[in-house]
Amino acid sequence: MATAAEPIGRMAPYGPEHLAILMFTVLIAGVLALLGRRIRGTAAEDRLLRALGWIMLIATVAWVIWGMLPGHWNIYQSLPFHYSDALRVITAIALITRAGWAIAMCYYWGLTLNLQSIITPDLNYFDYPVLEFAMYWFLHIVAFVAPILFTWGLGYRPTWRGYGVAYLATVIWAGIALIANAITGANYGYLSREPEGASILDLLGPWPVYIFWEAVLIAVVWALMTWPWQLNHGQRYSTVDRLGTIRRKPTGGRSRTSAQHMI
């Protein structure tokens, strides 16, 4: 079995760089939410989402290829089996196509599973710290702010069907990551052992106990992320068709309506 290269450094959680990135992330999320409200239903909305989606997809594919080059290969990091690896592609699909299943997964994964990588980053440097720092944060920040743009900016709403799709996809991806871990000895998804650094998982007990509690916590938190939208949708929306597409009532004197869906 191939061995992994040893890291040459590691970003200190809650150091100056991390705190600056957290503040930048909050700022970008707020700006995109406000911008989304201004361009909702216009041609600029489509242009913005497609541009962000293609940038995300190109960066994701390029980074995977970069990690698999002989000089950068690391069996513990290079294979795309972390949840964040799948989320990057899903986020790009959501931005480019506005597919309901992709927006749903973008919402649930991006605001919870991906958030762990932002709050408690496990960022090791192997070859080029500046590049590795920039790509780590770019990919995780886009995956975090995209669902905020969709939901609080453009008016897309989560549904119980989307909740079920996202949870089922989470279980399926866990199975895929476990198979990859068994073959490679890696720890994709942090499903085979605890992360090396401090993380939110430390609060849920040792491995494998934390996997059970993580599954329970995800189910509860995602339900709480769905329930308020569904509780009030009857007061805010005019029609819901059989495919789960919700059409927003015109607000603020605007005459247009826009299909807002998250399966």
Disulfide bonds with the S-S distance in Angstrom:
none
